[in-house]
């Protein structure tokens, strides 16, 4: 017999935004909300959003303080647990793994995991010399998954090696 708390992914969605005018693009937080709503439709039961008991956001290159709270409010579950993660390429898998464990233990039953970037719009805005809108998000996460860790050692940082794009050429 299958454990009734077996974690199952029930809906997925991806939004890709390629625009020519950066001021016409959505900011990441609104893309997160749209992706969550589309994933709910993909599940076959958009009404399930009312049963969400945790909203988890993967940290991106943006300035939002509490995007999970914003997403939770926009999908109609403002009082649920909100979880964030530090920035890092392994955080998506860490959040998925912890979410599966939380469901398996029976601590949570329906978790939303989301994240978004608008690097294309940001690059075009820099080139055009315009500032993109950033929605203020107040509050604090209920908890964090993962810890903020330096992505490079002090010796690497002293030589300007901070981002993966700066390391990969050395591997090749």
DAVENGI-V904302 format. One record per helix or strand of 2 or more residues. SS is the DSSP state (H for helix, E for strand). FROM is the first residue (numbers start at 1). TO is the last residue. If there is no record, write none. Layout:
ss: (SS;SS)
from: (FROM;FROM)
to: (TO;TO)
This chain:
ss: (H;H;H;E;H;E;H;E;H;E;H;H)
from: (22;28;46;54;67;81;91;111;119;143;154;164)
to: (24;42;51;57;74;85;104;114;128;145;158;171)
